[in-house]
Amino acid sequence: MALDPICNWEVDPETAEWSSEHRGTKYYFCAPGCKQIFDQDPEKWTSGGGQQYAGGGCSCCGGH
């Protein structure tokens, strides 16, 4: 399983509908909203500076 870098939700790379590549690494997303947020500023979410939306639901993907 992979972790959606936006909401920290587990995503199966085999069945994931949404993904993006950044600096040679492929990232998988649970929903198009998470992918859109990532694509706007991937460096924010891959450099350790991003804050995930996990905990209390995720508004970017409808809340898990």
Long-range contacts (C-beta under 8 A, 24 or more apart in sequence): 2-27, 2-28, 4-28, 4-29, 4-30, 4-34, 4-61, 5-38, 5-45, 5-46, 5-50, 5-52, 6-34, 6-37, 6-38, 6-45, 6-50, 6-52, 6-53, 6-58, 6-60, 6-61, 7-34, 7-52, 7-53, 7-54, 7-58, 7-60, 7-61, 7-64, 8-52, 8-53, 8-54, 9-34, 9-54, 9-58, 9-61, 9-64, 22-46, 29-61, 30-61, 30-64, 31-60, 31-61, 31-62, 33-60, 33-61, 33-62, 34-58, 34-60, 34-61, 36-60
